[in-house]
Amino acid sequence: MPRMPEMTVDGYPLSYAESGAGDPLVLVHGTLGDQRYWAPQMPTLGRHYHVMALSMRHCWPGRWEAGGDFTIDRHVADLAGFIRGLGAGPVRLVGHSRGGHIAFRLAERHPELLRALVLAEPGGELDESLGGQPASGAQRGAFAEGAALVEAGDIEAGLRRIAEHTGGPGAWERRSEARKTINRDNARTLLGQRNEQRRPYSRAAAEAIRAPTLLVVGAQTLPNFVANADALERHIPGCERVSIPRAAHSMSQDNPADFDAAVLAFLERH
């Protein structure tokens, strides 16, 4: 069974699950997630690497309280501090959705910490240099609606709103009970995420990425995630891309065998 140790970074205990031995491989979850999101990956990836699946600040087993430190910048700094704390040199890094955005920003700001980067449908918006529109730092639309429902006490409705935004109609009902539990345990992090100050992707930022990079996209995912991948693929130097069959946004859960195989095939070359 994976263990769940902690590392204190800037005064906060970051909990993580780990499996295997060897070179470090760090996994970063997305919205409403925590280290348990990566449970399907831990045995397989752990046969090749020392895998560490982080719970980001204020995610389970922690919790979000009113405050201003549930931001992209705070989580990027935490991730950088965690990698430095390992004392094992540059790492291989996998980020999914919001965690993919965090991983992208870490690669942009701290290239010395990365050996290779896997972005699994990184979340966020594109700026005008990538064909999008300027965005505010506050979450809008579905995320704001989901947070408002959670704040009003209708947890299930809030979680369903987010699930359908990322996975389409019926996405909440299709989720396993284990994943629903993870989402419920992290529901109040949506209140922190409302003003997470997530900047849109820019062409300059994409061109600044120096780590070997793989973009992973579900073959049945929604158009906004495809648009992000298309734009980043064009401008991250030497970027590779793979499509996971029979999978949507949560490709590591929808089709873990093909997801794991694609990630391992890329990482063994880097």
C-alpha positions in Angstrom: 0.0 0.0 0.0 1.3 3.5 -0.7 2.5 5.4 2.3 1.4 9.0 3.2 4.3 11.0 4.6 4.6 14.8 4.8 7.0 17.5 3.9 6.7 21.0 5.5 7.1 23.7 2.9 6.9 27.4 4.0 5.3 26.3 7.2 2.6 24.1 5.7 2.7 20.2 5.9 2.2 18.9 2.4 1.0 15.3 2.5 1.7 12.9 -0.3 1.3 9.2 -1.2 4.4 7.4 -2.5 5.2 4.1 -4.2 8.2 2.5 -5.7 11.9 3.4 -5.7 14.4 5.0 -8.1 14.3 8.4 -9.8 11.6 10.8 -8.5 8.3 11.2 -10.4 5.9 13.8 -8.9 2.2 13.8 -9.7 -0.1 16.9 -9.3 -3.9 16.6 -9.1 -6.5 19.1 -10.4 -9.5 20.9 -9.1 -11.4 19.0 -6.3 -8.7 16.4 -6.2 -5.9 15.3 -3.9 -3.2 12.6 -3.8 -5.8 9.8 -4.0 -6.8 10.9 -7.6 -3.6 9.1 -8.8 -4.4 5.8 -7.0 -4.8 4.0 -10.4 -1.3 5.1 -11.4 0.6 4.3 -8.2 1.3 0.6 -8.7 2.2 0.8 -12.4 4.4 3.9 -12.3 5.8 2.8 -9.0 7.4 -0.2 -10.7 9.7 2.2 -12.6 10.1 5.3 -10.4 9.8 6.7 -6.9 6.3 8.1 -7.4 5.0 10.9 -5.1 1.4 12.1 -5.5 1.0 15.4 -3.7 -2.0 16.8 -2.0 -1.7 20.5 -2.7 -2.0 23.1 0.1 -5.5 23.0 1.7 -6.6 19.8 -0.1 -7.4 16.6 1.7 -6.1 15.6 4.3 -5.9 19.4 4.9 -8.9 21.7 4.4 -9.5 25.2 3.0 -10.2 27.9 5.5 -11.0 31.5 4.6 -7.8 33.2 3.5 -5.9 34.3 0.4 -3.4 31.5 -0.1 -5.3 29.1 -2.4 -3.7 30.6 -5.5 -1.8 29.2 -8.5 1.3 31.1 -7.4 1.1 29.7 -3.9 0.8 26.2 -5.2 3.6 26.7 -7.7 5.8 27.9 -4.9 4.8 24.9 -2.8 5.6 22.5 -5.6 9.0 24.1 -6.1 9.7 23.9 -2.4 8.7 20.2 -2.3 11.0 19.3 -5.3 13.9 21.2 -3.7 13.2 19.4 -0.4 13.6 16.0 -2.0 17.2 16.8 -2.6 17.2 14.5 -5.6 17.9 16.9 -8.4 15.5 17.6 -11.3 12.4 15.5 -11.3 9.9 14.1 -13.8 6.6 15.9 -13.3 3.0 15.0 -14.3 0.1 17.5 -13.9 -3.5 17.0 -14.7 -6.0 19.9 -15.4 -5.4 22.6 -12.8 -2.4 20.6 -11.7 -1.3 20.7 -15.3 -1.4 24.5 -15.1 0.6 24.4 -11.9 3.2 22.1 -13.6 3.3 24.4 -16.6 4.1 27.4 -14.4 6.7 25.5 -12.5 8.4 24.6 -15.8 8.2 28.3 -16.9 9.6 29.7 -13.7 11.9 27.0 -12.4 13.3 25.0 -15.4 16.3 23.8 -13.2 13.8 21.6 -11.2 12.5 19.6 -14.1 13.9 16.7 -16.1 10.7 16.0 -18.1 7.1 17.4 -18.1 3.8 15.7 -18.8 0.7 17.9 -19.1 -2.5 16.0 -19.0 -5.1 18.4 -20.5 -3.8 21.4 -18.6 -6.5 23.7 -17.5 -6.8 27.5 -18.0 -7.5 30.0 -20.8 -5.5 31.2 -23.7 -4.5 34.9 -24.1 -4.6 36.8 -27.4 -1.2 35.7 -28.4 -2.6 32.2 -28.6 -5.9 33.1 -30.1 -7.9 33.5 -26.9 -9.2 36.5 -24.9 -7.7 38.3 -21.9 -9.0 36.7 -18.6 -9.4 38.0 -15.1 -7.7 36.2 -12.2 -11.0 35.2 -10.7 -12.8 32.0 -11.8 -15.9 32.7 -13.7 -18.8 30.7 -15.2 -19.1 27.1 -14.0 -16.4 27.4 -11.3 -18.1 30.5 -9.8 -21.5 28.8 -10.0 -20.2 25.6 -8.4 -18.5 27.5 -5.6 -21.7 29.5 -4.9 -23.7 26.2 -4.6 -21.1 24.8 -2.2 -21.1 27.9 -0.1 -24.9 27.7 0.1 -24.6 24.2 1.4 -25.7 22.3 -1.8 -22.5 20.3 -2.1 -23.8 17.7 -4.6 -25.2 20.4 -6.9 -21.9 22.3 -6.8 -19.8 19.2 -7.6 -22.2 18.2 -10.4 -21.8 21.6 -12.0 -18.0 21.3 -12.0 -18.1 17.7 -13.2 -20.3 18.5 -16.1 -18.2 21.5 -17.0 -15.1 19.3 -17.4 -16.8 16.1 -18.5 -20.1 17.0 -20.2 -23.6 16.0 -19.2 -23.9 13.1 -16.8 -20.3 13.3 -15.8 -21.0 13.4 -12.1 -23.3 10.3 -12.3 -20.6 8.4 -14.2 -17.9 9.0 -11.6 -16.9 6.2 -9.2 -17.9 6.4 -5.6 -14.2 6.6 -4.7 -13.8 9.7 -6.9 -17.0 11.3 -5.6 -15.6 10.9 -2.1 -12.4 12.7 -3.1 -14.5 15.5 -4.6 -16.7 15.8 -1.5 -13.7 15.9 0.8 -12.3 18.8 -1.3 -15.6 20.6 -2.1 -14.7 23.8 0.0 -11.5 24.3 -1.9 -13.8 25.7 -4.7 -14.3 28.7 -2.4 -10.5 29.3 -2.4 -10.2 28.7 -6.1 -12.7 31.5 -6.9 -9.9 34.0 -6.8 -6.9 31.9 -7.5 -5.4 34.5 -9.9 -4.8 32.0 -12.7 -3.2 33.9 -15.6 -4.0 32.8 -19.2 -1.4 30.9 -21.2 0.7 33.1 -23.5 2.9 32.3 -26.5 5.9 33.7 -24.7 5.3 31.5 -21.7 4.9 28.4 -23.9 8.1 29.2 -25.8 10.0 29.5 -22.5 9.4 25.9 -21.6 12.7 24.0 -21.8 11.9 20.6 -20.3 11.0 17.8 -22.8 7.2 18.0 -22.8 4.4 15.6 -23.5 0.8 16.7 -23.9 -1.8 14.0 -23.1 -5.4 14.5 -24.4 -8.4 12.2 -24.1 -9.8 11.2 -27.4 -13.4 12.0 -26.2 -12.6 15.2 -24.3 -14.3 18.6 -24.6 -13.2 21.3 -27.2 -11.7 23.7 -24.7 -9.1 21.2 -23.6 -8.3 20.3 -27.2 -7.8 24.1 -27.9 -5.4 24.4 -25.0 -3.4 21.4 -26.2 -3.4 22.6 -29.8 -2.0 26.1 -28.9 0.6 24.8 -26.4 1.7 22.1 -28.8 2.5 24.7 -31.5 4.7 26.8 -29.2 6.4 24.5 -26.6 9.7 23.7 -28.2 9.9 20.0 -29.3 6.5 19.2 -27.7 5.1 15.7 -28.2 1.4 14.7 -28.0 -0.6 11.6 -27.5 -4.3 10.8 -27.5 -5.8 8.4 -25.0 -8.6 6.3 -26.6 -11.9 5.7 -24.7 -11.1 8.6 -22.4 -12.3 12.2 -21.8 -10.8 14.8 -19.5 -10.1 12.4 -16.6 -8.1 10.1 -18.9 -6.0 8.6 -16.1 -9.2 7.3 -14.5 -11.1 6.6 -17.7 -8.3 4.5 -19.3 -5.5 4.0 -16.8 -3.7 1.3 -18.8 -3.2 3.4 -21.9 -2.5 6.6 -19.9 0.2 4.8 -17.9 1.7 3.2 -21.0 1.9 6.6 -22.8 3.5 8.4 -19.9 6.0 5.6 -19.3 6.9 5.4 -23.0 7.7 9.2 -22.9 9.5 9.2 -19.6 11.8 6.3 -20.4 13.2 8.5 -23.2 13.8 11.4 -20.9 
